[in-house]
Amino acid sequence: MTRKSISPSVIEKPQDSKKTLTKLFTYVTEVKWLFICAIILTLSANGLQLLGPKLTGNVIDIISVNQDPNAWENVLFYVFWMLVLYIISSILMYALSSLMIYISQKIVVRMRQDLFNKFLDLPVSYFDKHQIGDMLSRISYDIDTINTSLSSDLVQLFGSMIVVVGAFFMMLWISLPLLTVFFITIPLSILTTRFLTKRTRPLFRERSRKLGDMNGYVEETISGLKTIKAYSQQDTMFSNFKEKNYDASEAYYKADYYGSIVGPTVGFINNISLTLISVFGSILFLFNMITIGNISSFLLYSRKFSGPISESANMIAELQSTLAAAERVFRVLDEPIEKIVENPLILNKPIQGHVQFENVSFGYLPNKPVLKDVNLNIKPGSLVAIVGPTGAGKTTLINLIMRFYSPDSGRILIDNVDIAQLSQEELRSTFSMVLQDSWLFHGSIYDNLIYGNEHATKEDVIRIAKEVHIHNFIERTKNGYDTLISDDGVNISKGQRQLITIARAMLANKPMIILDEATSNVDTLTEKRIQSAMIKLMQNKTCFVIAHRLSTIINADIICVVHDGNVVEQGNHHDLMAKKGHYYHLYMAQFA
């Protein structure tokens, strides 16, 4: 397999870093008092450390100038205070580290909650366009990267700034002529850092993107593992993963490699400055313009001055990774949520279930309509079956009724009220829904059954379970209705999962019901039993049924035949069979 390389010319340009930092700062302001305490601790700890080099210089001057044996008392005096200052400084640094870990956790918990809530508020169309693995990567890897940076890099960076400023003034106090050395080396360090940073930042964004792609592929592969094995496509999937894994590894390598160049380069420049200080300081000493102790102090301060700059350069790689991760998180947080209806109507009277489509057209992509000028008039309490070939637009009709998507033109009315004037909560609270892909959450069978109606009694749950023929199955489980369902119900059969979702929809007791191939995973005998129960439970409710097995919808009040985005036929089974049109051919294709 040919190896791929990442060309900086094709890497997506990063968003405005100032904007990203501003958004991060809004999270910091929520713990501003704790952050102020952290600033005070940083100032105190680093301020005490800045006194050490000056005391060291005093000790050297005492030893080099004064030969009196009593001078050792002064040496011990300065050494004692050096130890005291460094011990206090270390205690303050420990307290600072602990505080920053606590602060970062509070920020990250809030950020992860905001991101999770955002996922819940995003429209269905967003999830149709993005991989689940990529979303998981943002809520786990990206936020963990931000957490690491906040808990350690932020403290180190702020402390470095304090040390740099403090060391500068101490060197200015000791010797102005020696300070001129930095007029050469500091601009060189800054220009080098900016040059390298400009080229490494896009690489870190590419690294995050490649990791999201790989996670999405892994999630997709694991969820479809049975199909992969059934078709013996393990080698193909492994080959594809190998390529994505290599791309992610290559992106990691390039980002870390070019990011690691910054530190050694700036360190080399700092070592040049030490050499120049030593030479220039020796010349000043020969002309009695500086003492040996002050040269020593100046050298120590120069290390404190240039060292944090070098460390900050080393942190650039991590900060670039953090900015890239934060950009990905905020990109989701900035996504528009489902359209909120201003001044929505409130349905004060009970829903009758009168549904109308008036000249509704819709397409998932521009200029590619899925539904074309659809008109329907469904009376309250009707059982409506929607049939047609795959891709005709059956599920799209349901998506529009639930307002997962909005029509491109036309309108949909419930009880003569345009659903565009209702809030999402108001509209969707009128429906129960059972999909072909059953979804159960981690919890007891009982909790899953009352998911749509938390006020249901145990007697109601058992009654519905008996109607749907799952009571005996539940009673045979280890803990009955308290049996835990784990990992989307992998510990029970697919048919049993679907029966539970049907019972859940029935227990919700909504005025309208949507069934999308709701009995596709059960056997024929069980299906017939469920149908008899569903007929009883769906009385006086408007019901929409999407079915491919036409035998299940013979008794429907209205059968809508969808073909190429149009409702080409409407009527009951006998009328449509008499017309010998699309429905007749579909039916005969199954039972001829």
N, C-alpha and C positions, 0 to 999 in steps of 0.2 A: 504494500500500500504506500502510495506517495505521501511523503510528509508535507504538511502544510505549515507555512510560516505566517505570522501576523504582521501585516504591513501597516506601519503607523499612518500611512496616507489614507487607508480605508477605515480606520478606527473612528467611531462616532465621537464627535467633539464633546467634551464635558460641558455640563450646564454651568451657570454662573456660580462659582464657589462662594462668593459673598452671600448670595441668596440662600445657599445650602447652610452656611454657617449661621445666618440670621435665624433660619428655622430651627436649627439645633439650639440656638440661644434661647428661643421661646420656651423650650423644655427646661433649660437651666433656671430660668426666672421663676419657675414653679417651686424650686427649692432654694430660692435666693438667699435666705438667712443661713442655711447650712453652707451655701457656697461662700457667703461672706466670711463665715468662720474658717472655712478652708483657706481663703485668701489671707486672713490674719495669721493662721498657722504657717502658711508658706512664707510670709514676710518675716515672721519671727525666727523660724528655723534657718532660713537662708541668710538672714541678717546676722545671726550669731556666728554662722560659719565664716562670714566675711571678715570677722575680727581676728580669726586665727592667723592668717598670713602676716598681719601687722605685728602681732605678738611674737611670731617666729623671727621677724626681722629685728625686733628689739633684743631678743636673746642673742642673736648672732652679733649684733653691735656690741653688746656687753662683753661677750667672750673675746671678740677681736680687738677691742679698744682697751678695756680695763683688765689689767693683770692682777688686781687685788683679789686675794682668796675669798674675801667677803662678798665678792660680786656674785658668787654662786647662790647667795640668798635671793638676789634679784632674779636670777635665772629660774630658780625653783618657784618664785612668786608668779612669773609669767607662765611657766609650765603648768602650774596648778590651775590658773584661770583658763588656760587653753583646754585642759581636760574638762573643767566645769562647763565651759561654753559648748564643747563638742558633745558632751553627754546630754545636756539640755536640748541641744539641737537634734540629736538622734531621737530623743523621746518625742519631741514635737513632730518630727518627720513620720514616726510610727503612728502617732495620732492622726496626722494628715492622711496617710495612706488608708487607714481604717475608715476615716470619714468619707474619703473620695469613693471607696468601694460602696459604701452605703448610699451616697448620692447617685452614683452611676446606676445602681440597681433600681432606685426609685424612678430615675429618668427612663431606663430601659423598660421597666414594667409598664409605665404609662405609654411609651411609644409602641410597645407590642400590643397593648390594649387598643390603642387608636388604630393600628394597622388591622387588627382582627375585626374591629367594628366597621372599618372601612370596607373590608371584604364583604361583610354582611349587607352593607348599603349599596354596593356597586350593582349596576344592572346586569342581567343575565348575559347580555351581549358581550360584556367584558370577559366572562369566563369562557365564552365560545372562542375567544381569540387568544387566550393566554394559557400556557401549560400550568397544571397544578404544581409540578415540581418547581417551577420558577417562583410561584407564589410562596411555596414552603421555604425556598431558599431566602426569600426576602424577610420572612418573619423569624427565621432561625439564624442562618449564617450572617446576613447583613446586619441584623440588630446585635448579634454577638460581637461582630467587629466593632460596632459603635461602642458597645459596652467596654470592650478592652481599651479602646482609645480614651474614653472618658475616665476610666478608673486609674489609668497609669500615665498615658501619654500627655493628657491635659495637665496633670500635676507637674510632670517633668518639664513641660514646655513653659508653664507659668513660672515655675521655680527658676528655670534657666534665664528667663527675662530679668527676674529680680537680681540674680547673681551677675549677669552681664552689666546691668546698670550700676549695681553697687561696686563691682570690680573696676568699672571705668572711673568712677569718682575717686576711689582709693588710689588708682594709678595716677590720676590727675593731681591728687594731693602729694603723692610721693615725688613724681618727676614729670613735668610737662614735656621736656625734650624727648624722653624715652617713648612717650605716648604717640609721637609722630610716626613711629614704626607701623602702627595700626592703620594709618591713613593709606597705606599701600595694601596691606593684607586683607583688611575687612571688606573694602569694596570688591576685591578679587573674590573673596568667599561668597559675598552676596550675589554677584553676577554669575558665578559658577553654579550656585544653588538654584537660582531662578532659571538658568538655562537648562539644567538637568530636570528640574521639577516640571517644566513646561512639557517635556517629552515623556515623563513617566506617568503623569496623571491619567492620560487616555488609556495607558496600558492597564492600570488598575480597574478602570471601568470595564475594559474588555475582559479582564479576569473574572469579575463578578458576573458578567453576562454569560460567559462560557460555562461557568459553574451552574448557573440557572438552567442553561440548555441541557447540561448533563443530568442534573437532578430531574428535570422534566422527562427526559428519556428513560431514566431508571424507574420513575414512578409509573410511566406508561407501560414499560416492560413487565414490571412486577404485577400490575393489575391485570395484564393480559397473558399471564404465564401459561395458563391452561391452553389457550388458543395457540400460543407459540409452540408448545410441546406437541399439540395435536397435529400441527402442520410440519413438525420437525424443522423449525426455523431457528434453532438455538445458535447455529453457526452464523447465520445472517445477522441475528440480533447482537451476537458477540462482536462480529466484525464492525457493525455500526457503532456499538458502544466503545470499541477500541479506538475508533476514529474520534469520537466525541471526547473520550478520556484523554487522548493525546492532545486534542485542541485545548482542553482545559489545562492540562499539564504545561503545554507550551505557553499558554497565556500567563500561568503562574510563574513560569521560569523567566519570561521576558520582563514581567512586572517586578519580580524580586531581584533579578539580575541588574536591571538598570536602576532600580531603587537603591540597591546596595552600593552602587558606584559613588553616590553622593557623599556618604560618610568618609571613606578613605581619601577622596579628592579634597574635601574641606580639611581633613586632618593633616594632609600633606602641606596645605597652605599655612595651617597653624604652626606646624613644626618649622617652617621657614621664618615665621614671625619670632619664634623663640631664639633661633639662631641670630637674627638681626638684633634682638634685645640684648643678648649676651655680648655681642661685639660692640654695640653702641654703648651699653652700660659700662663695659671695661674702659672705653675711652673717657667717659664722663668721670669714672673713678680716678683715672690717672690725673685728671685736672681738678681733683677734689670737689667735684660738683655733686657727688652722691656717695653714700656709704655702702659698705659691703652688705649690711643688713637690709638697707632699702633696695639694693639690687635683688637680693634674695626675695624680699616681699613682693617686689614688682614682678619677678618671674612667676611667683606663686599666683599672684593676681592675674597675670597674663594667661596662666593655665585656666584659672576660673573664668576668665573673660572669653577665651577662645574655645575652651572645652565645651561649654554649653552650646556654643554655635555649632561645633562639630556634632554634639549629641542631637541638637535640633535638626541638623542635616540628616542624621541617621533616622530620626523620627519622621522625616518627610515621607518615606516609603509607607509607614503605617498610617500617616495622616492622609495620604493620597488614597489608600485603601478605605479609610473611614469615610472620606468625602464621596468616593465612588459608591460605597454601601449606602450612605445617607441619601445620595441622589436617587438611588433605586427605590428606597423606602418612601421618600417624599414624592417621587413620581406617582406612586400608587395613591398616596394621601391626597395628591392634587387632582386625581381623576374625578370627573364629574359623577355624582351619585345619580340614582334614579330620579327622574324629574319630579320635583315636589310641586304639587298643585297648590297654588295660592288661593286662599279662601275656599277650600273644598266643600262640596255639598255633603250634608249628613243625611243619611237615609233614616228618617224618623219612623217610618212605617215598615212592617215586615216585608221582606223580599218575596215577591210572587214568582219571579223567575222568567219573566218575559224578555227574551233576548232578540235583538235585531242587528243585523249587519246592513249598513246602507252604503253601497258603492265603495266597498273597502278594497284597497289595493295595497300591496306590501312586497318589499324585497329586502333580503338581508344585505345585498350589495346594490350600489347605484346602477340604475338602468338594467337590472336583472330581476324583474318581478317574479315573485313566487305565487302570489294571489293577485287576480285581476278582476276588479269591479265586481266583488262578491256581494250578493244580496240574500239575506236570510230573514225569516220571520218565525221565531220559535215561540210557541205558546207556553204559558206557565204549566209546569208539571209534565212536560213532554219528555219522552225518552228519544233522544236524537242520536242516531248512529252516523258516524262519518267514515266513509269507506273510499277506497281508491287505490291505485297502484303506488308503489314506493316512490317517494319524492313528489307526489302530487300536491302536497300542501296541507295534509290532514293535521299534523302536529302544529303547523304554523297557525292554523285557526285557533287552536287551544292557547298558544302563546299570546295571541292577540287578545283573546277573551280575558286572560289573566293579567294582561298588560305587562308581560315580560318584554314585549316590544310594542311600539306604537305604530298605527297604520301610517303609510305614506300619504294616503288620501282616504276620504270617507270617514265614517264614524261607527262606533259600536254602542248600542244602548241596552241598558238593563232597566226594565220597568220604566221605559221612556226617559231615562236619565243617561246622558253621555258619560261613559266610564272615564273619559279624560277629565271630567269634573270631580271625580271621586279620588280620595287619597288611596294609596296602595293598601294601607291597612283596612280601610273601609271596604274596598272592592274585594280583596282576597279573603276577608273574613266571611264572605258569603259562599265560599267554595270549599268542598273537600276534594282532594285529588289523590289518585292512585296511578303511579307511573309503571311502565314496564320494568324499569330498573328500580327495584325496591330499595329503600334506604331505611336502615335502622341504626340507632346510636347505641353507644356503650351504656348499658343499664339493664334493668330488669324487664321482663316481658310486660309486666303490668305498666311500668313507666312508658314503654314504647306505645302501648295501646291507648293510654290517656294523653298522649302527646298533643292531640288537637282539642282535648276537652279535659282540663285538669279538675273540673268539678264533678266528673262522672263518679258514680258510686261503684263499689265492688260488685254489687248486684247487676248494674248496667253492663259492666265489663264482661261478666260471666254470661249474661244473656246474649250479648253480641257475639262473643266467642263461640257460643253454641250454635248461633244462627249461621256463622261462617265455617262451622265444623272444625274448629281448632281447640275447643275446650278439652277434649280427650287427649290430644297431643300434649297440651300444656300440662295437664295433670300427670302425665307419664314422665315429665322431666324431673330432674332431681329435686328442685325446690318449687315446683309448680309455677305460679304466676310471679314468684320472686326469683326465678332462674335468670341469671345474668346472660345477656347477649353481648358478645365481644366482637370487636373488629368487623363491624358492619354485618354481624350475624353469620360469621363463617362456621359457627358451631351448630347451626341448624340448616336444613335443606333450603334450596332456593324457593321451592314451592311454598314451604312453611313461612319463609320470610314474606312472600307476597300475600299470603293469607293474613298475616299479622297487619300488613299495611292496609289491606281491604277492611279489616275489622276496625283499624284506627280511623279510617275515613268514615265508616258508618257510625262509629261512636261519637264523632265530632258533630253529627246531626246538623249539617249546614243545609240551607235551602237549595243549593245547587251542587251537583257532583260531576267530577270529570274522571273518567276511567280510560286510560291509555293502554290498551292491551293488558288489562288488569289481571286476566286469568291465563296469560300465555305460558306461565310456568307451572301450571297444575294439570293433573291428568283429567281425562274426559269425564269420568264419573264424578270426581270432586267438583269439576267445573259446573256440571248440571245441578249439583246440590247448592253450590254457591249462587248460581243464577236464580234459583227459586227463592233463596234467602234475600238476594239483592232486590228482586222484584218487590218483595214485601217491604224491605227497608227503604226503597226508593220511591215509595208512594208519595204523591203530592210534592215531589221534588223535580226540578228540571235537571235532566241527566244528559251528559255528553259522553258517548262511548266511541272510542276509536278501536276498530276491530279489523283484523285480517281474516279471521274465521267467520265467514258470513252466517254460519249456522247459529251463532250466538246472538245475532241482532235481527232475526226474522220477525220478532214481535215488537220491534221499535215503532214508535208513532211516526217518526220521520227518518228516512234514510237519505243522507246527503252524499251524492257521488261526486268526488273531487277528481278532476282530470286536467293536467297541465295548468293548474292555478285557477281553474274555473269550477264553479258548482254547476255541473252539466245536467244533473237530474235530482229531483226531490220527490219524495212520496213514500208510501209504505211498501212493504215487500211485494204484495200482490199486484199493486199498480205498476211498479217498476218492472216486474217480471213480464207483465202483459205488454209493456212497451217494447220489450226485446232490444233495449239499448245497452249502454255501458254496464249497468248493474246486471242485466241479464247475462251478458258475456262473462262478467266476473264470477257470477254465481255458478254458471254452467262449467266454467273452467275448474272450479273446485269439486263439483259433484257429478259432472258428466260421466 
